[in-house]
Amino acid sequence: MGFKCGIVGLPNVGKSTLFNALTETQAAQAANYPFCTIEPNVGNVAVPDPRLYEIAKIGGSAKIIETQLAFVDIAGLVRGASKGEGLGNQFLANIREVDAIVHVLRCFEDDDITHVEGKIDPIADAETVETELMLSDLESLEKRVPALLKKGQQGDKESKAAAAVLGQALDLLREGKPARLTKPRDEEEERLFAQAQLLTSKPVLYVCNVDEASAAEGNAFSARVFEKAKAEGASAVIVSAAIEAELVTMPVEERGEYLEALGLAEAGLARIIRAGYALLGLITFFTVGPKEARAWTVNKGSRAPQAAGAIHSDFEKGFIRAETMAYADYVKFGGEAGAKEAGKWRAEGKDYVTQDGDIMLFRFNV
């Protein structure tokens, strides 16, 4: 299981350039005019994790299989999208299908690249997109909440609960705040809130697309974006799409030296993945053997049977137990046999909560 991030932003902020670089493809046509991306392009990307390569070496695995995540490059938005302007209706429909929004903001000056609003202001750009999403949600809830309230008054318990949680979201939207600030009281309200598929309920990662000289420390534009993210409880990272595009053209063995010369410890993809994982509350567990070492992604808090289900639904249905050890112990004691000898191998039941870095073997019966 991976996660699906929609790359959004105004036209000409570097969305498609970043998408091409991250997925190491030219699937999205990057061009200097609005709406060059007409259909959403999807790129599956292997999630690099040094721990996976380490356990593969220790376990003598013949193959390494990283977990995957998907990036969706969505057409640029303009003012009036919520009313169907530009590619508005299509843009909004595509947003509903993703788990998180990667909002690319232009944080660089370049007279050769036009800006749809005629000026460089990443905060105003962010607010343009957010406003269109809020207007769409507002229009939706102003129709739905009264209908739910009416049903609730007639004795429909689910409608009453939905009206309560979506009423909170409607109040926030009327105040100019995103629906993701809604606080459901229990699991049932969580379910009903998620079911509503509100555009502004999705977690947001702001990607500050800076010039090459600002890639290590950022600039005045990105500093303002980080302030905005902090105030909203969102996340932000600094990336130079130009550098990422250059990296793609280089042999893998030369990339480290290139990044080092620019004062960068890692590529932008790694930063986006780490921020994305934190944003969505995801963790990684591993399976390892002579045939393959493999990484799997589950939600933080997933119990052992759910982790087993990430591999195959039969594993979850017939779950008996999980045999597990921590990554640090596997490495420290030279593999499974050493970890067992040191008393670090454990048999866990259905209530065990999977930890990031766990190395697991599932016993099941179908």
C-alpha positions in Angstrom: 0.0 0.0 0.0 1.3 3.4 -0.9 -0.4 6.7 -1.1 -1.7 9.0 -3.9 -0.7 12.6 -3.9 -2.2 15.1 -6.3 0.3 17.8 -7.5 -1.7 21.0 -7.8 -1.0 24.7 -8.2 -1.6 27.6 -10.6 -0.3 27.3 -14.2 3.5 27.7 -14.7 4.6 27.1 -11.1 6.7 24.0 -12.1 4.1 21.3 -11.4 4.8 19.2 -14.5 8.5 19.8 -14.4 8.5 18.5 -10.8 6.3 15.5 -11.8 8.6 14.6 -14.7 11.6 14.7 -12.4 10.1 12.8 -9.6 8.8 10.0 -11.7 11.8 10.1 -14.0 9.5 10.2 -17.0 8.4 12.8 -19.6 4.8 11.7 -19.2 3.6 15.2 -18.4 4.2 17.8 -21.1 6.0 20.7 -19.4 5.3 23.9 -21.4 5.3 27.6 -20.7 1.5 28.2 -21.1 -1.6 27.4 -19.1 -3.4 24.1 -19.4 -0.6 22.2 -21.0 -1.6 19.3 -18.7 -5.1 18.4 -19.9 -5.5 14.9 -18.4 -4.1 14.0 -15.0 -0.9 12.0 -15.4 -0.1 9.4 -12.8 3.4 8.2 -12.0 4.2 5.4 -9.6 7.5 6.0 -7.7 9.6 3.6 -5.7 10.1 4.9 -2.1 13.8 4.9 -1.3 14.5 3.5 2.1 18.2 2.8 3.2 16.9 0.3 5.8 15.5 -2.0 3.0 18.9 -2.2 1.3 20.6 -3.0 4.6 18.3 -5.9 5.6 18.5 -7.2 2.0 22.3 -7.4 2.4 22.1 -9.1 5.7 19.3 -11.5 4.6 21.1 -12.4 1.3 18.0 -11.4 -0.6 18.1 -11.9 -4.4 15.6 -9.1 -5.1 14.7 -5.8 -3.5 11.2 -4.4 -3.8 10.4 -0.9 -2.5 7.0 0.2 -1.6 5.3 2.5 -4.1 3.6 5.9 -4.0 1.7 7.6 -6.8 1.9 11.2 -7.9 -0.9 12.6 -10.0 -0.1 15.7 -12.0 -3.4 17.7 -12.2 -4.2 20.5 -14.6 -3.4 24.0 -13.4 -6.2 25.9 -11.7 -7.3 29.5 -12.2 -9.7 31.8 -10.4 -13.4 30.8 -10.9 -12.6 27.0 -11.0 -15.4 26.4 -8.5 -17.8 27.9 -11.1 -16.3 25.9 -14.0 -13.8 28.4 -15.2 -10.7 27.1 -17.1 -10.6 23.4 -16.4 -12.3 23.9 -13.1 -14.8 21.0 -12.9 -12.2 18.5 -14.1 -9.6 19.9 -11.7 -12.0 19.6 -8.7 -13.1 16.0 -9.7 -9.4 14.9 -9.9 -8.7 16.4 -6.5 -11.4 14.2 -4.9 -9.5 11.0 -6.0 -6.2 11.7 -4.1 -5.2 11.1 -0.5 -3.2 14.3 0.0 -2.6 17.5 -1.9 1.0 18.5 -2.9 0.6 22.2 -3.5 3.5 23.5 -5.6 4.1 27.2 -5.1 6.4 29.4 -7.3 9.1 30.8 -5.1 11.5 32.1 -7.8 11.8 35.1 -10.1 12.3 34.4 -13.8 11.2 37.0 -16.5 11.2 34.2 -19.1 8.4 32.3 -17.4 5.1 34.0 -17.3 2.9 34.0 -14.2 -0.9 33.7 -14.7 -1.5 36.5 -12.1 1.3 38.7 -13.4 3.3 38.7 -10.1 5.3 36.3 -7.9 3.4 35.9 -4.6 3.2 32.3 -3.3 0.8 33.2 -0.5 -1.7 34.7 -2.9 -1.3 31.7 -5.2 -2.0 29.3 -2.3 -5.0 31.3 -1.3 -6.4 31.3 -4.9 -6.4 27.5 -5.0 -7.6 27.1 -1.4 -10.4 29.6 -2.0 -11.7 27.7 -5.0 -11.6 24.4 -3.1 -13.5 26.1 -0.2 -16.1 27.6 -2.4 -16.8 24.2 -4.0 -17.1 22.6 -0.5 -19.3 25.4 0.7 -21.7 25.1 -2.2 -21.9 21.3 -1.6 -22.5 21.5 2.2 -25.0 24.4 2.0 -27.2 21.9 0.1 -26.4 18.8 2.1 -26.5 19.9 5.7 -30.1 21.2 5.7 -31.3 18.0 4.1 -29.4 15.9 6.8 -30.8 18.1 9.6 -34.3 17.4 8.3 -33.8 13.7 8.2 -32.2 13.7 11.6 -35.2 15.5 13.0 -37.3 12.7 11.6 -35.4 10.1 13.6 -32.6 9.1 11.2 -29.6 8.7 13.6 -26.9 8.5 10.9 -28.2 11.7 9.3 -28.3 13.4 12.7 -24.6 12.4 13.3 -23.6 13.5 9.7 -25.4 16.8 10.2 -23.4 17.5 13.4 -19.9 16.8 11.9 -20.6 18.4 8.5 -22.3 21.3 10.2 -18.9 22.0 12.0 -17.2 21.9 8.5 -19.8 24.3 7.1 -19.2 26.8 9.9 -15.5 26.7 9.3 -15.9 27.2 5.5 -18.2 30.2 6.2 -15.4 31.6 8.3 -12.9 31.1 5.4 -11.2 28.1 7.0 -10.7 24.7 5.4 -12.8 21.7 6.4 -9.7 19.8 7.6 -9.9 21.8 10.8 -13.1 20.0 11.7 -12.8 17.8 14.9 -15.0 14.7 14.7 -16.0 13.4 18.2 -15.8 9.7 17.6 -15.2 7.0 15.1 -18.7 7.2 13.6 -18.2 11.0 13.0 -14.8 10.3 11.5 -16.3 7.8 9.0 -19.2 10.2 8.0 -16.7 13.1 7.6 -14.4 11.0 5.4 -17.4 9.8 3.4 -18.3 13.4 2.5 -15.0 13.6 0.4 -14.6 17.3 1.0 -11.8 18.9 -1.1 -10.5 21.0 1.8 -10.5 18.0 4.2 -7.4 16.6 2.6 -4.0 17.1 4.2 -1.7 19.6 2.4 2.0 19.6 1.8 3.3 22.9 0.4 6.3 22.5 -2.0 8.3 25.7 -2.4 9.8 25.5 -5.9 12.9 27.7 -5.6 15.7 28.6 -7.9 18.9 26.6 -7.7 20.8 29.1 -5.5 18.1 28.9 -2.9 17.7 25.1 -2.9 19.6 24.5 0.4 18.3 27.3 2.6 15.3 28.7 0.8 14.5 32.4 0.3 12.1 35.1 1.4 9.3 33.6 -0.6 9.7 30.1 0.9 10.0 31.6 4.4 6.5 33.1 4.1 5.2 29.7 2.9 6.7 28.0 5.9 5.0 30.6 8.2 1.7 29.9 6.5 2.1 26.1 6.9 3.0 26.4 10.5 -0.1 28.5 11.2 -2.3 26.0 9.5 -0.8 22.9 10.9 0.2 21.9 7.4 3.7 20.8 6.1 6.2 22.5 3.8 9.4 21.5 2.0 11.9 23.3 -0.2 12.6 21.8 -3.7 14.2 23.1 -6.9 12.3 21.5 -9.8 15.2 22.6 -12.0 17.7 20.6 -9.9 15.4 17.6 -9.8 15.1 17.7 -13.6 18.9 17.9 -13.9 19.4 14.9 -11.6 17.2 12.7 -13.8 19.6 13.1 -16.7 22.7 12.0 -14.6 24.0 8.5 -14.0 22.9 7.4 -10.5 26.5 7.3 -9.2 27.1 11.0 -10.1 24.0 12.3 -8.3 25.5 12.4 -4.8 28.5 14.5 -5.9 26.2 16.9 -7.7 23.9 17.4 -4.7 26.9 17.8 -2.4 28.3 20.6 -4.6 25.0 22.4 -4.2 25.0 22.0 -0.4 22.2 19.4 -0.5 22.2 16.2 1.6 19.5 14.5 -0.5 17.2 14.8 -3.5 13.9 16.6 -3.3 12.0 13.4 -3.8 13.2 12.0 -0.4 12.1 15.2 1.3 8.7 15.1 -0.3 8.2 11.4 0.6 9.3 11.9 4.3 6.9 14.9 4.6 4.2 13.0 2.9 4.5 10.0 5.2 4.3 12.2 8.2 1.4 14.1 6.8 -0.7 10.9 6.2 0.5 9.1 9.3 2.1 6.2 7.4 4.8 3.8 8.5 6.9 1.1 6.8 7.4 -2.5 7.8 9.6 -5.1 6.0 9.6 -8.7 5.0 12.9 -10.4 4.2 14.1 -13.8 2.9 16.5 -15.3 0.4 14.1 -14.6 -2.5 13.4 -10.9 -1.7 13.4 -8.1 0.8 10.4 -5.9 0.6 8.9 -2.8 2.1 5.3 -2.3 2.9 3.3 0.8 3.9 0.5 0.9 6.4 -1.3 3.5 8.5 0.3 4.3 11.8 -1.7 2.4 14.5 -2.4 -0.6 12.2 -2.6 -3.8 14.1 -0.8 -7.0 12.9 -3.7 -8.5 10.9 -4.1 -5.2 9.0 -0.4 -5.2 8.2 -0.8 -8.8 7.0 -3.7 -7.7 4.8 -1.3 -5.2 3.1 0.4 -8.2 1.7 -2.7 -10.3 0.9 -6.3 -10.3 2.1 -6.0 -14.0 2.9 -3.2 -13.3 5.4 -5.6 -11.0 7.3 -8.6 -13.3 7.1 -6.6 -16.3 8.4 -4.2 -14.4 10.7 -2.7 -16.6 13.5 0.2 -14.6 14.6 3.0 -12.3 13.6 6.7 -13.1 14.2 8.5 -9.8 14.4 11.7 -8.0 15.4 12.8 -4.4 15.3 15.0 -3.2 12.4 17.7 -2.1 14.8 17.8 -5.5 16.4 17.9 -7.3 13.0 20.9 -5.2 12.0 22.7 -5.3 15.4 22.5 -9.1 15.7 23.2 -9.9 12.0 19.8 -11.2 11.0 16.9 -13.3 12.2 19.0 -16.1 13.8 21.1 -13.6 15.8 18.0 -11.6 16.9 16.3 -14.8 18.1 19.4 -15.9 20.0 19.5 -12.4 21.7 15.8 -12.7 22.7 14.7 -10.0 20.3 12.4 -12.1 18.2 8.8 -12.0 19.4 5.5 -13.8 18.5 2.6 -11.2 18.5 -1.1 -11.7 18.3 -4.0 -9.8 16.8 -3.8 -6.8 19.1 -0.1 -6.0 18.3 0.3 -2.5 16.9 2.8 -2.5 14.0 5.8 -0.3 14.5 7.8 1.6 11.9 10.8 -0.6 10.9 9.3 -3.9 12.1 10.5 -7.0 10.2 7.6 -9.3 10.1 6.7 -12.9 9.2 3.0 -13.8 9.2 1.5 -17.1 10.2 -2.0 -17.7 8.8 -4.5 -20.4 8.0 -7.0 -20.1 5.1 
